[in-house]
Amino acid sequence: MGQQKRYLEQEEHKRVIAEMIAVEAEAIKPCGNHEDVLLSMHDMDANTRAYKIAAKHFKRGEYDEFESQGELTDLIKEVIDTSHEECYSCSKW
Ligand SMILES: [Zn+2]
């Protein structure tokens, strides 16, 4: 496995963690039919909850793939910001 591939897998793994936290906080939710499509909830309280969950887990040392808590919360913010308004696959029907 090349260095570049390993790096990408690590980044992908980090993103999965950020998505998991955002879903747990209900800041985003997967489409009922397409679980890989993440939908925005536009809920500021949920966003705050996501950051709190991230901080709690990070302090326990659970996410040592992140260099800092800031790196984790930045990624969660990105996940929320890039989530979709609607599921394109579902809205086609
Ligand atoms: Zn869908």
PDB file of the backbone (N, CA, C, O) and the ligand in Angstrom, with CONECT records:
HET     ZN  A 101       1
ATOM      1  N   MET A   1       0.837  -1.206   0.000  1.00  0.00           N
ATOM      2  CA  MET A   1       0.000   0.000   0.000  1.00  0.00           C
ATOM      3  C   MET A   1       0.872   1.256   0.000  1.00  0.00           C
ATOM      4  O   MET A   1       1.771   1.384   0.830  1.00  0.00           O
ATOM      5  N   GLY A   2       0.617   2.161  -0.905  1.00  0.00           N
ATOM      6  CA  GLY A   2       1.417   3.386  -1.007  1.00  0.00           C
ATOM      7  C   GLY A   2       1.094   4.387   0.087  1.00  0.00           C
ATOM      8  O   GLY A   2       0.062   4.302   0.751  1.00  0.00           O
ATOM      9  N   GLN A   3       1.983   5.316   0.253  1.00  0.00           N
ATOM     10  CA  GLN A   3       1.829   6.355   1.269  1.00  0.00           C
ATOM     11  C   GLN A   3       0.561   7.184   1.019  1.00  0.00           C
ATOM     12  O   GLN A   3      -0.195   7.504   1.936  1.00  0.00           O
ATOM     13  N   GLN A   4       0.367   7.513  -0.249  1.00  0.00           N
ATOM     14  CA  GLN A   4      -0.769   8.352  -0.624  1.00  0.00           C
ATOM     15  C   GLN A   4      -2.103   7.660  -0.310  1.00  0.00           C
ATOM     16  O   GLN A   4      -3.035   8.283   0.198  1.00  0.00           O
ATOM     17  N   LYS A   5      -2.175   6.364  -0.623  1.00  0.00           N
ATOM     18  CA  LYS A   5      -3.402   5.608  -0.379  1.00  0.00           C
ATOM     19  C   LYS A   5      -3.686   5.534   1.124  1.00  0.00           C
ATOM     20  O   LYS A   5      -4.823   5.693   1.568  1.00  0.00           O
ATOM     21  N   ARG A   6      -2.624   5.289   1.891  1.00  0.00           N
ATOM     22  CA  ARG A   6      -2.783   5.219   3.333  1.00  0.00           C
ATOM     23  C   ARG A   6      -3.304   6.543   3.882  1.00  0.00           C
ATOM     24  O   ARG A   6      -4.167   6.569   4.759  1.00  0.00           O
ATOM     25  N   TYR A   7      -2.768   7.635   3.357  1.00  0.00           N
ATOM     26  CA  TYR A   7      -3.193   8.968   3.787  1.00  0.00           C
ATOM     27  C   TYR A   7      -4.684   9.164   3.498  1.00  0.00           C
ATOM     28  O   TYR A   7      -5.430   9.652   4.347  1.00  0.00           O
ATOM     29  N   LEU A   8      -5.106   8.782   2.301  1.00  0.00           N
ATOM     30  CA  LEU A   8      -6.505   8.945   1.920  1.00  0.00           C
ATOM     31  C   LEU A   8      -7.427   8.099   2.795  1.00  0.00           C
ATOM     32  O   LEU A   8      -8.508   8.544   3.181  1.00  0.00           O
ATOM     33  N   GLU A   9      -6.998   6.895   3.101  1.00  0.00           N
ATOM     34  CA  GLU A   9      -7.806   6.030   3.962  1.00  0.00           C
ATOM     35  C   GLU A   9      -7.951   6.623   5.348  1.00  0.00           C
ATOM     36  O   GLU A   9      -9.012   6.540   5.967  1.00  0.00           O
ATOM     37  N   GLN A  10      -6.885   7.214   5.825  1.00  0.00           N
ATOM     38  CA  GLN A  10      -6.906   7.862   7.134  1.00  0.00           C
ATOM     39  C   GLN A  10      -7.901   9.032   7.119  1.00  0.00           C
ATOM     40  O   GLN A  10      -8.678   9.208   8.057  1.00  0.00           O
ATOM     41  N   GLU A  11      -7.865   9.822   6.048  1.00  0.00           N
ATOM     42  CA  GLU A  11      -8.776  10.964   5.928  1.00  0.00           C
ATOM     43  C   GLU A  11     -10.220  10.487   5.847  1.00  0.00           C
ATOM     44  O   GLU A  11     -11.111  11.084   6.452  1.00  0.00           O
ATOM     45  N   GLU A  12     -10.447   9.425   5.109  1.00  0.00           N
ATOM     46  CA  GLU A  12     -11.784   8.841   4.964  1.00  0.00           C
ATOM     47  C   GLU A  12     -12.289   8.355   6.332  1.00  0.00           C
ATOM     48  O   GLU A  12     -13.448   8.559   6.693  1.00  0.00           O
ATOM     49  N   HIS A  13     -11.404   7.720   7.062  1.00  0.00           N
ATOM     50  CA  HIS A  13     -11.739   7.215   8.385  1.00  0.00           C
ATOM     51  C   HIS A  13     -12.129   8.370   9.323  1.00  0.00           C
ATOM     52  O   HIS A  13     -13.083   8.260  10.094  1.00  0.00           O
ATOM     53  N   LYS A  14     -11.384   9.467   9.243  1.00  0.00           N
ATOM     54  CA  LYS A  14     -11.691  10.644  10.069  1.00  0.00           C
ATOM     55  C   LYS A  14     -13.071  11.197   9.721  1.00  0.00           C
ATOM     56  O   LYS A  14     -13.843  11.579  10.600  1.00  0.00           O
ATOM     57  N   ARG A  15     -13.360  11.230   8.433  1.00  0.00           N
ATOM     58  CA  ARG A  15     -14.639  11.772   7.999  1.00  0.00           C
ATOM     59  C   ARG A  15     -15.802  10.906   8.499  1.00  0.00           C
ATOM     60  O   ARG A  15     -16.847  11.425   8.892  1.00  0.00           O
ATOM     61  N   VAL A  16     -15.613   9.604   8.479  1.00  0.00           N
ATOM     62  CA  VAL A  16     -16.642   8.686   8.972  1.00  0.00           C
ATOM     63  C   VAL A  16     -16.923   8.960  10.449  1.00  0.00           C
ATOM     64  O   VAL A  16     -18.077   8.956  10.877  1.00  0.00           O
ATOM     65  N   ILE A  17     -15.867   9.198  11.220  1.00  0.00           N
ATOM     66  CA  ILE A  17     -16.043   9.514  12.647  1.00  0.00           C
ATOM     67  C   ILE A  17     -16.834  10.813  12.800  1.00  0.00           C
ATOM     68  O   ILE A  17     -17.770  10.881  13.598  1.00  0.00           O
ATOM     69  N   ALA A  18     -16.461  11.843  12.038  1.00  0.00           N
ATOM     70  CA  ALA A  18     -17.154  13.139  12.117  1.00  0.00           C
ATOM     71  C   ALA A  18     -18.629  12.980  11.738  1.00  0.00           C
ATOM     72  O   ALA A  18     -19.504  13.567  12.374  1.00  0.00           O
ATOM     73  N   GLU A  19     -18.898  12.189  10.704  1.00  0.00           N
ATOM     74  CA  GLU A  19     -20.288  11.957  10.273  1.00  0.00           C
ATOM     75  C   GLU A  19     -21.081  11.236  11.358  1.00  0.00           C
ATOM     76  O   GLU A  19     -22.237  11.562  11.627  1.00  0.00           O
ATOM     77  N   MET A  20     -20.438  10.255  11.969  1.00  0.00           N
ATOM     78  CA  MET A  20     -21.084   9.470  13.019  1.00  0.00           C
ATOM     79  C   MET A  20     -21.521  10.372  14.170  1.00  0.00           C
ATOM     80  O   MET A  20     -22.633  10.245  14.684  1.00  0.00           O
ATOM     81  N   ILE A  21     -20.637  11.283  14.567  1.00  0.00           N
ATOM     82  CA  ILE A  21     -20.937  12.203  15.666  1.00  0.00           C
ATOM     83  C   ILE A  21     -22.070  13.154  15.259  1.00  0.00           C
ATOM     84  O   ILE A  21     -22.992  13.392  16.039  1.00  0.00           O
ATOM     85  N   ALA A  22     -22.000  13.692  14.045  1.00  0.00           N
ATOM     86  CA  ALA A  22     -23.035  14.627  13.584  1.00  0.00           C
ATOM     87  C   ALA A  22     -24.399  13.940  13.506  1.00  0.00           C
ATOM     88  O   ALA A  22     -25.423  14.553  13.808  1.00  0.00           O
ATOM     89  N   VAL A  23     -24.414  12.671  13.102  1.00  0.00           N
ATOM     90  CA  VAL A  23     -25.677  11.915  13.037  1.00  0.00           C
ATOM     91  C   VAL A  23     -26.194  11.645  14.444  1.00  0.00           C
ATOM     92  O   VAL A  23     -27.388  11.771  14.712  1.00  0.00           O
ATOM     93  N   GLU A  24     -25.280  11.271  15.343  1.00  0.00           N
ATOM     94  CA  GLU A  24     -25.670  10.996  16.727  1.00  0.00           C
ATOM     95  C   GLU A  24     -26.312  12.228  17.367  1.00  0.00           C
ATOM     96  O   GLU A  24     -27.266  12.111  18.135  1.00  0.00           O
ATOM     97  N   ALA A  25     -25.779  13.409  17.042  1.00  0.00           N
ATOM     98  CA  ALA A  25     -26.292  14.662  17.602  1.00  0.00           C
ATOM     99  C   ALA A  25     -27.534  15.150  16.845  1.00  0.00           C
ATOM    100  O   ALA A  25     -28.164  16.135  17.231  1.00  0.00           O
ATOM    101  N   GLU A  26     -27.873  14.443  15.762  1.00  0.00           N
ATOM    102  CA  GLU A  26     -28.990  14.818  14.887  1.00  0.00           C
ATOM    103  C   GLU A  26     -28.783  16.171  14.210  1.00  0.00           C
ATOM    104  O   GLU A  26     -29.741  16.883  13.909  1.00  0.00           O
ATOM    105  N   ALA A  27     -27.524  16.510  13.979  1.00  0.00           N
ATOM    106  CA  ALA A  27     -27.193  17.718  13.227  1.00  0.00           C
ATOM    107  C   ALA A  27     -27.398  17.434  11.735  1.00  0.00           C
ATOM    108  O   ALA A  27     -27.688  18.336  10.949  1.00  0.00           O
ATOM    109  N   ILE A  28     -27.241  16.176  11.374  1.00  0.00           N
ATOM    110  CA  ILE A  28     -27.552  15.720  10.016  1.00  0.00           C
ATOM    111  C   ILE A  28     -28.259  14.378  10.158  1.00  0.00           C
ATOM    112  O   ILE A  28     -28.150  13.718  11.191  1.00  0.00           O
ATOM    113  N   LYS A  29     -28.977  13.981   9.125  1.00  0.00           N
ATOM    114  CA  LYS A  29     -29.521  12.620   9.195  1.00  0.00           C
ATOM    115  C   LYS A  29     -29.426  11.948   7.821  1.00  0.00           C
ATOM    116  O   LYS A  29     -29.583  12.596   6.786  1.00  0.00           O
ATOM    117  N   PRO A  30     -29.167  10.646   7.833  1.00  0.00           N
ATOM    118  CA  PRO A  30     -29.094   9.954   6.553  1.00  0.00           C
ATOM    119  C   PRO A  30     -30.489   9.837   5.961  1.00  0.00           C
ATOM    120  O   PRO A  30     -31.471   9.705   6.691  1.00  0.00           O
ATOM    121  N   CYS A  31     -30.573   9.888   4.631  1.00  0.00           N
ATOM    122  CA  CYS A  31     -31.842   9.672   3.946  1.00  0.00           C
ATOM    123  C   CYS A  31     -32.378   8.294   4.341  1.00  0.00           C
ATOM    124  O   CYS A  31     -31.612   7.338   4.467  1.00  0.00           O
ATOM    125  N   GLY A  32     -33.696   8.198   4.534  1.00  0.00           N
ATOM    126  CA  GLY A  32     -34.309   6.933   4.932  1.00  0.00           C
ATOM    127  C   GLY A  32     -34.092   5.814   3.927  1.00  0.00           C
ATOM    128  O   GLY A  32     -34.108   4.636   4.286  1.00  0.00           O
ATOM    129  N   ASN A  33     -33.888   6.185   2.662  1.00  0.00           N
ATOM    130  CA  ASN A  33     -33.690   5.178   1.616  1.00  0.00           C
ATOM    131  C   ASN A  33     -32.239   5.034   1.188  1.00  0.00           C
ATOM    132  O   ASN A  33     -31.843   3.993   0.663  1.00  0.00           O
ATOM    133  N   HIS A  34     -31.448   6.071   1.411  1.00  0.00           N
ATOM    134  CA  HIS A  34     -30.048   6.056   0.977  1.00  0.00           C
ATOM    135  C   HIS A  34     -29.177   6.497   2.137  1.00  0.00           C
ATOM    136  O   HIS A  34     -28.987   7.692   2.361  1.00  0.00           O
ATOM    137  N   GLU A  35     -28.652   5.538   2.871  1.00  0.00           N
ATOM    138  CA  GLU A  35     -27.950   5.914   4.098  1.00  0.00           C
ATOM    139  C   GLU A  35     -26.620   6.629   3.858  1.00  0.00           C
ATOM    140  O   GLU A  35     -26.040   7.182   4.792  1.00  0.00           O
ATOM    141  N   ASP A  36     -26.134   6.621   2.620  1.00  0.00           N
ATOM    142  CA  ASP A  36     -24.900   7.358   2.339  1.00  0.00           C
ATOM    143  C   ASP A  36     -25.174   8.824   2.001  1.00  0.00           C
ATOM    144  O   ASP A  36     -24.243   9.618   1.864  1.00  0.00           O
ATOM    145  N   VAL A  37     -26.467   9.182   1.867  1.00  0.00           N
ATOM    146  CA  VAL A  37     -26.822  10.579   1.596  1.00  0.00           C
ATOM    147  C   VAL A  37     -27.176  11.258   2.922  1.00  0.00           C
ATOM    148  O   VAL A  37     -28.108  10.851   3.615  1.00  0.00           O
ATOM    149  N   LEU A  38     -26.409  12.304   3.259  1.00  0.00           N
ATOM    150  CA  LEU A  38     -26.617  12.977   4.538  1.00  0.00           C
ATOM    151  C   LEU A  38     -27.357  14.291   4.331  1.00  0.00           C
ATOM    152  O   LEU A  38     -26.951  15.124   3.521  1.00  0.00           O
ATOM    153  N   LEU A  39     -28.438  14.465   5.066  1.00  0.00           N
ATOM    154  CA  LEU A  39     -29.303  15.630   4.898  1.00  0.00           C
ATOM    155  C   LEU A  39     -29.119  16.638   6.029  1.00  0.00           C
ATOM    156  O   LEU A  39     -28.958  16.259   7.190  1.00  0.00           O
ATOM    157  N   SER A  40     -29.144  17.931   5.678  1.00  0.00           N
ATOM    158  CA  SER A  40     -28.988  18.982   6.700  1.00  0.00           C
ATOM    159  C   SER A  40     -30.243  19.090   7.541  1.00  0.00           C
ATOM    160  O   SER A  40     -31.356  18.913   7.047  1.00  0.00           O
ATOM    161  N   MET A  41     -30.048  19.384   8.823  1.00  0.00           N
ATOM    162  CA  MET A  41     -31.184  19.565   9.721  1.00  0.00           C
ATOM    163  C   MET A  41     -31.378  21.047  10.056  1.00  0.00           C
ATOM    164  O   MET A  41     -32.437  21.429  10.553  1.00  0.00           O
ATOM    165  N   HIS A  42     -30.370  21.885   9.793  1.00  0.00           N
ATOM    166  CA  HIS A  42     -30.406  23.318  10.118  1.00  0.00           C
ATOM    167  C   HIS A  42     -30.827  23.546  11.560  1.00  0.00           C
ATOM    168  O   HIS A  42     -31.672  24.394  11.848  1.00  0.00           O
ATOM    169  N   ASP A  43     -30.237  22.794  12.445  1.00  0.00           N
ATOM    170  CA  ASP A  43     -30.569  22.888  13.861  1.00  0.00           C
ATOM    171  C   ASP A  43     -29.305  23.281  14.625  1.00  0.00           C
ATOM    172  O   ASP A  43     -28.417  22.462  14.858  1.00  0.00           O
ATOM    173  N   MET A  44     -29.251  24.563  15.009  1.00  0.00           N
ATOM    174  CA  MET A  44     -28.049  25.070  15.679  1.00  0.00           C
ATOM    175  C   MET A  44     -27.783  24.336  16.995  1.00  0.00           C
ATOM    176  O   MET A  44     -26.633  24.094  17.361  1.00  0.00           O
ATOM    177  N   ASP A  45     -28.869  23.984  17.703  1.00  0.00           N
ATOM    178  CA  ASP A  45     -28.699  23.252  18.958  1.00  0.00           C
ATOM    179  C   ASP A  45     -28.050  21.901  18.713  1.00  0.00           C
ATOM    180  O   ASP A  45     -27.201  21.453  19.484  1.00  0.00           O
ATOM    181  N   ALA A  46     -28.463  21.260  17.628  1.00  0.00           N
ATOM    182  CA  ALA A  46     -27.889  19.951  17.283  1.00  0.00           C
ATOM    183  C   ALA A  46     -26.417  20.097  16.909  1.00  0.00           C
ATOM    184  O   ALA A  46     -25.599  19.239  17.241  1.00  0.00           O
ATOM    185  N   ASN A  47     -26.080  21.192  16.214  1.00  0.00           N
ATOM    186  CA  ASN A  47     -24.677  21.431  15.858  1.00  0.00           C
ATOM    187  C   ASN A  47     -23.838  21.567  17.128  1.00  0.00           C
ATOM    188  O   ASN A  47     -22.762  20.982  17.248  1.00  0.00           O
ATOM    189  N   THR A  48     -24.355  22.348  18.063  1.00  0.00           N
ATOM    190  CA  THR A  48     -23.654  22.537  19.335  1.00  0.00           C
ATOM    191  C   THR A  48     -23.503  21.206  20.060  1.00  0.00           C
ATOM    192  O   THR A  48     -22.460  20.910  20.644  1.00  0.00           O
ATOM    193  N   ARG A  49     -24.579  20.403  20.008  1.00  0.00           N
ATOM    194  CA  ARG A  49     -24.552  19.093  20.649  1.00  0.00           C
ATOM    195  C   ARG A  49     -23.452  18.218  20.016  1.00  0.00           C
ATOM    196  O   ARG A  49     -22.750  17.485  20.713  1.00  0.00           O
ATOM    197  N   ALA A  50     -23.321  18.309  18.718  1.00  0.00           N
ATOM    198  CA  ALA A  50     -22.290  17.527  18.019  1.00  0.00           C
ATOM    199  C   ALA A  50     -20.895  17.896  18.522  1.00  0.00           C
ATOM    200  O   ALA A  50     -20.062  17.019  18.751  1.00  0.00           O
ATOM    201  N   TYR A  51     -20.644  19.190  18.692  1.00  0.00           N
ATOM    202  CA  TYR A  51     -19.325  19.624  19.170  1.00  0.00           C
ATOM    203  C   TYR A  51     -19.082  19.142  20.603  1.00  0.00           C
ATOM    204  O   TYR A  51     -17.964  18.782  20.972  1.00  0.00           O
ATOM    205  N   LYS A  52     -20.158  19.143  21.403  1.00  0.00           N
ATOM    206  CA  LYS A  52     -20.030  18.683  22.794  1.00  0.00           C
ATOM    207  C   LYS A  52     -19.729  17.187  22.842  1.00  0.00           C
ATOM    208  O   LYS A  52     -18.895  16.735  23.627  1.00  0.00           O
ATOM    209  N   ILE A  53     -20.418  16.428  21.995  1.00  0.00           N
ATOM    210  CA  ILE A  53     -20.161  14.981  21.932  1.00  0.00           C
ATOM    211  C   ILE A  53     -18.712  14.743  21.513  1.00  0.00           C
ATOM    212  O   ILE A  53     -18.018  13.899  22.080  1.00  0.00           O
ATOM    213  N   ALA A  54     -18.268  15.504  20.508  1.00  0.00           N
ATOM    214  CA  ALA A  54     -16.895  15.372  20.013  1.00  0.00           C
ATOM    215  C   ALA A  54     -15.895  15.649  21.136  1.00  0.00           C
ATOM    216  O   ALA A  54     -14.925  14.911  21.309  1.00  0.00           O
ATOM    217  N   ALA A  55     -16.141  16.718  21.896  1.00  0.00           N
ATOM    218  CA  ALA A  55     -15.239  17.097  22.984  1.00  0.00           C
ATOM    219  C   ALA A  55     -15.183  16.007  24.042  1.00  0.00           C
ATOM    220  O   ALA A  55     -14.114  15.674  24.555  1.00  0.00           O
ATOM    221  N   LYS A  56     -16.348  15.455  24.363  1.00  0.00           N
ATOM    222  CA  LYS A  56     -16.437  14.414  25.386  1.00  0.00           C
ATOM    223  C   LYS A  56     -15.616  13.184  24.982  1.00  0.00           C
ATOM    224  O   LYS A  56     -14.813  12.670  25.761  1.00  0.00           O
ATOM    225  N   HIS A  57     -15.837  12.730  23.747  1.00  0.00           N
ATOM    226  CA  HIS A  57     -15.101  11.549  23.274  1.00  0.00           C
ATOM    227  C   HIS A  57     -13.607  11.833  23.151  1.00  0.00           C
ATOM    228  O   HIS A  57     -12.769  10.997  23.488  1.00  0.00           O
ATOM    229  N   PHE A  58     -13.296  13.029  22.662  1.00  0.00           N
ATOM    230  CA  PHE A  58     -11.888  13.363  22.452  1.00  0.00           C
ATOM    231  C   PHE A  58     -11.135  13.380  23.790  1.00  0.00           C
ATOM    232  O   PHE A  58     -10.001  12.909  23.881  1.00  0.00           O
ATOM    233  N   LYS A  59     -11.779  13.925  24.815  1.00  0.00           N
ATOM    234  CA  LYS A  59     -11.141  14.002  26.134  1.00  0.00           C
ATOM    235  C   LYS A  59     -10.888  12.618  26.716  1.00  0.00           C
ATOM    236  O   LYS A  59      -9.952  12.418  27.491  1.00  0.00           O
ATOM    237  N   ARG A  60     -11.737  11.663  26.334  1.00  0.00           N
ATOM    238  CA  ARG A  60     -11.535  10.290  26.806  1.00  0.00           C
ATOM    239  C   ARG A  60     -10.419   9.590  26.025  1.00  0.00           C
ATOM    240  O   ARG A  60     -10.045   8.457  26.327  1.00  0.00           O
ATOM    241  N   GLY A  61      -9.901  10.286  25.023  1.00  0.00           N
ATOM    242  CA  GLY A  61      -8.818   9.716  24.229  1.00  0.00           C
ATOM    243  C   GLY A  61      -9.290   8.690  23.208  1.00  0.00           C
ATOM    244  O   GLY A  61      -8.518   7.838  22.767  1.00  0.00           O
ATOM    245  N   GLU A  62     -10.584   8.779  22.831  1.00  0.00           N
ATOM    246  CA  GLU A  62     -11.129   7.779  21.916  1.00  0.00           C
ATOM    247  C   GLU A  62     -10.734   8.009  20.460  1.00  0.00           C
ATOM    248  O   GLU A  62     -10.658   7.068  19.670  1.00  0.00           O
ATOM    249  N   TYR A  63     -10.484   9.271  20.118  1.00  0.00           N
ATOM    250  CA  TYR A  63     -10.197   9.562  18.715  1.00  0.00           C
ATOM    251  C   TYR A  63      -8.774  10.037  18.547  1.00  0.00           C
ATOM    252  O   TYR A  63      -8.530  11.201  18.231  1.00  0.00           O
ATOM    253  N   ASP A  64      -7.830   9.130  18.758  1.00  0.00           N
ATOM    254  CA  ASP A  64      -6.425   9.561  18.697  1.00  0.00           C
ATOM    255  C   ASP A  64      -5.924   9.740  17.262  1.00  0.00           C
ATOM    256  O   ASP A  64      -4.772  10.118  17.048  1.00  0.00           O
ATOM    257  N   GLU A  65      -6.801   9.464  16.268  1.00  0.00           N
ATOM    258  CA  GLU A  65      -6.382   9.747  14.890  1.00  0.00           C
ATOM    259  C   GLU A  65      -6.427  11.255  14.608  1.00  0.00           C
ATOM    260  O   GLU A  65      -5.855  11.728  13.625  1.00  0.00           O
ATOM    261  N   PHE A  66      -7.108  11.995  15.475  1.00  0.00           N
ATOM    262  CA  PHE A  66      -7.126  13.446  15.320  1.00  0.00           C
ATOM    263  C   PHE A  66      -6.039  14.069  16.177  1.00  0.00           C
ATOM    264  O   PHE A  66      -5.834  13.681  17.327  1.00  0.00           O
ATOM    265  N   GLU A  67      -5.344  15.043  15.599  1.00  0.00           N
ATOM    266  CA  GLU A  67      -4.251  15.670  16.333  1.00  0.00           C
ATOM    267  C   GLU A  67      -4.748  16.571  17.446  1.00  0.00           C
ATOM    268  O   GLU A  67      -4.095  16.724  18.478  1.00  0.00           O
ATOM    269  N   SER A  68      -5.915  17.168  17.226  1.00  0.00           N
ATOM    270  CA  SER A  68      -6.471  18.055  18.240  1.00  0.00           C
ATOM    271  C   SER A  68      -7.990  17.986  18.179  1.00  0.00           C
ATOM    272  O   SER A  68      -8.570  17.511  17.202  1.00  0.00           O
ATOM    273  N   GLN A  69      -8.618  18.469  19.242  1.00  0.00           N
ATOM    274  CA  GLN A  69     -10.069  18.523  19.272  1.00  0.00           C
ATOM    275  C   GLN A  69     -10.585  19.460  18.179  1.00  0.00           C
ATOM    276  O   GLN A  69     -11.645  19.240  17.594  1.00  0.00           O
ATOM    277  N   GLY A  70      -9.795  20.523  17.919  1.00  0.00           N
ATOM    278  CA  GLY A  70     -10.152  21.482  16.879  1.00  0.00           C
ATOM    279  C   GLY A  70     -10.232  20.834  15.499  1.00  0.00           C
ATOM    280  O   GLY A  70     -11.100  21.169  14.692  1.00  0.00           O
ATOM    281  N   GLU A  71      -9.318  19.906  15.242  1.00  0.00           N
ATOM    282  CA  GLU A  71      -9.322  19.224  13.943  1.00  0.00           C
ATOM    283  C   GLU A  71     -10.623  18.426  13.788  1.00  0.00           C
ATOM    284  O   GLU A  71     -11.218  18.385  12.711  1.00  0.00           O
ATOM    285  N   LEU A  72     -11.044  17.800  14.878  1.00  0.00           N
ATOM    286  CA  LEU A  72     -12.280  17.010  14.859  1.00  0.00           C
ATOM    287  C   LEU A  72     -13.506  17.905  14.684  1.00  0.00           C
ATOM    288  O   LEU A  72     -14.370  17.616  13.856  1.00  0.00           O
ATOM    289  N   THR A  73     -13.588  18.996  15.462  1.00  0.00           N
ATOM    290  CA  THR A  73     -14.763  19.862  15.354  1.00  0.00           C
ATOM    291  C   THR A  73     -14.805  20.595  14.005  1.00  0.00           C
ATOM    292  O   THR A  73     -15.885  20.854  13.473  1.00  0.00           O
ATOM    293  N   ASP A  74     -13.632  20.929  13.455  1.00  0.00           N
ATOM    294  CA  ASP A  74     -13.596  21.549  12.118  1.00  0.00           C
ATOM    295  C   ASP A  74     -14.173  20.602  11.077  1.00  0.00           C
ATOM    296  O   ASP A  74     -14.901  21.016  10.176  1.00  0.00           O
ATOM    297  N   LEU A  75     -13.837  19.331  11.216  1.00  0.00           N
ATOM    298  CA  LEU A  75     -14.310  18.338  10.262  1.00  0.00           C
ATOM    299  C   LEU A  75     -15.821  18.114  10.417  1.00  0.00           C
ATOM    300  O   LEU A  75     -16.530  17.922   9.429  1.00  0.00           O
ATOM    301  N   ILE A  76     -16.296  18.140  11.649  1.00  0.00           N
ATOM    302  CA  ILE A  76     -17.735  18.006  11.887  1.00  0.00           C
ATOM    303  C   ILE A  76     -18.471  19.181  11.240  1.00  0.00           C
ATOM    304  O   ILE A  76     -19.517  19.007  10.615  1.00  0.00           O
ATOM    305  N   LYS A  77     -17.908  20.374  11.401  1.00  0.00           N
ATOM    306  CA  LYS A  77     -18.508  21.564  10.790  1.00  0.00           C
ATOM    307  C   LYS A  77     -18.574  21.393   9.271  1.00  0.00           C
ATOM    308  O   LYS A  77     -19.582  21.709   8.638  1.00  0.00           O
ATOM    309  N   GLU A  78     -17.474  20.884   8.698  1.00  0.00           N
ATOM    310  CA  GLU A  78     -17.436  20.666   7.251  1.00  0.00           C
ATOM    311  C   GLU A  78     -18.495  19.649   6.815  1.00  0.00           C
ATOM    312  O   GLU A  78     -19.172  19.833   5.803  1.00  0.00           O
ATOM    313  N   VAL A  79     -18.623  18.578   7.595  1.00  0.00           N
ATOM    314  CA  VAL A  79     -19.617  17.543   7.286  1.00  0.00           C
ATOM    315  C   VAL A  79     -21.025  18.155   7.293  1.00  0.00           C
ATOM    316  O   VAL A  79     -21.833  17.886   6.405  1.00  0.00           O
ATOM    317  N   ILE A  80     -21.304  18.979   8.306  1.00  0.00           N
ATOM    318  CA  ILE A  80     -22.621  19.623   8.405  1.00  0.00           C
ATOM    319  C   ILE A  80     -22.819  20.604   7.239  1.00  0.00           C
ATOM    320  O   ILE A  80     -23.877  20.635   6.612  1.00  0.00           O
ATOM    321  N   ASP A  81     -21.771  21.409   6.963  1.00  0.00           N
ATOM    322  CA  ASP A  81     -21.868  22.408   5.896  1.00  0.00           C
ATOM    323  C   ASP A  81     -22.041  21.786   4.509  1.00  0.00           C
ATOM    324  O   ASP A  81     -22.653  22.394   3.630  1.00  0.00           O
ATOM    325  N   THR A  82     -21.511  20.591   4.310  1.00  0.00           N
ATOM    326  CA  THR A  82     -21.590  19.975   2.990  1.00  0.00           C
ATOM    327  C   THR A  82     -22.722  18.954   2.889  1.00  0.00           C
ATOM    328  O   THR A  82     -22.831  18.249   1.885  1.00  0.00           O
ATOM    329  N   SER A  83     -23.573  18.870   3.930  1.00  0.00           N
ATOM    330  CA  SER A  83     -24.701  17.939   3.856  1.00  0.00           C
ATOM    331  C   SER A  83     -25.754  18.523   2.903  1.00  0.00           C
ATOM    332  O   SER A  83     -25.736  19.714   2.595  1.00  0.00           O
ATOM    333  N   HIS A  84     -26.656  17.675   2.451  1.00  0.00           N
ATOM    334  CA  HIS A  84     -27.583  18.061   1.386  1.00  0.00           C
ATOM    335  C   HIS A  84     -28.937  18.563   1.886  1.00  0.00           C
ATOM    336  O   HIS A  84     -29.402  18.182   2.960  1.00  0.00           O
ATOM    337  N   GLU A  85     -29.562  19.432   1.076  1.00  0.00           N
ATOM    338  CA  GLU A  85     -30.895  19.933   1.394  1.00  0.00           C
ATOM    339  C   GLU A  85     -31.940  18.846   1.203  1.00  0.00           C
ATOM    340  O   GLU A  85     -32.903  18.741   1.963  1.00  0.00           O
ATOM    341  N   GLU A  86     -31.727  18.044   0.174  1.00  0.00           N
ATOM    342  CA  GLU A  86     -32.648  16.931  -0.072  1.00  0.00           C
ATOM    343  C   GLU A  86     -31.876  15.821  -0.762  1.00  0.00           C
ATOM    344  O   GLU A  86     -30.788  16.032  -1.297  1.00  0.00           O
ATOM    345  N   CYS A  87     -32.466  14.635  -0.736  1.00  0.00           N
ATOM    346  CA  CYS A  87     -31.817  13.504  -1.393  1.00  0.00           C
ATOM    347  C   CYS A  87     -32.198  13.534  -2.876  1.00  0.00           C
ATOM    348  O   CYS A  87     -33.370  13.417  -3.231  1.00  0.00           O
ATOM    349  N   TYR A  88     -31.189  13.692  -3.728  1.00  0.00           N
ATOM    350  CA  TYR A  88     -31.464  13.794  -5.173  1.00  0.00           C
ATOM    351  C   TYR A  88     -32.108  12.532  -5.713  1.00  0.00           C
ATOM    352  O   TYR A  88     -32.980  12.593  -6.579  1.00  0.00           O
ATOM    353  N   SER A  89     -31.681  11.397  -5.204  1.00  0.00           N
ATOM    354  CA  SER A  89     -32.235  10.127  -5.681  1.00  0.00           C
ATOM    355  C   SER A  89     -33.720  10.033  -5.355  1.00  0.00           C
ATOM    356  O   SER A  89     -34.514   9.596  -6.188  1.00  0.00           O
ATOM    357  N   CYS A  90     -34.098  10.442  -4.140  1.00  0.00           N
ATOM    358  CA  CYS A  90     -35.499  10.367  -3.724  1.00  0.00           C
ATOM    359  C   CYS A  90     -36.334  11.435  -4.422  1.00  0.00           C
ATOM    360  O   CYS A  90     -37.470  11.165  -4.813  1.00  0.00           O
ATOM    361  N   SER A  91     -35.789  12.651  -4.587  1.00  0.00           N
ATOM    362  CA  SER A  91     -36.594  13.742  -5.145  1.00  0.00           C
ATOM    363  C   SER A  91     -36.849  13.569  -6.644  1.00  0.00           C
ATOM    364  O   SER A  91     -37.672  14.279  -7.222  1.00  0.00           O
ATOM    365  N   LYS A  92     -36.145  12.627  -7.267  1.00  0.00           N
ATOM    366  CA  LYS A  92     -36.378  12.337  -8.689  1.00  0.00           C
ATOM    367  C   LYS A  92     -37.735  11.679  -8.903  1.00  0.00           C
ATOM    368  O   LYS A  92     -38.308  11.774  -9.989  1.00  0.00           O
ATOM    369  N   TRP A  93     -38.251  11.013  -7.873  1.00  0.00           N
ATOM    370  CA  TRP A  93     -39.484  10.231  -8.040  1.00  0.00           C
ATOM    371  C   TRP A  93     -40.721  11.007  -7.636  1.00  0.00           C
ATOM    372  O   TRP A  93     -41.833  10.484  -7.720  1.00  0.00           O
TER     373      TRP A  93
HETATM  374 ZN    ZN A 101     -32.843   9.057  -0.727  1.00  0.00          ZN2+
END
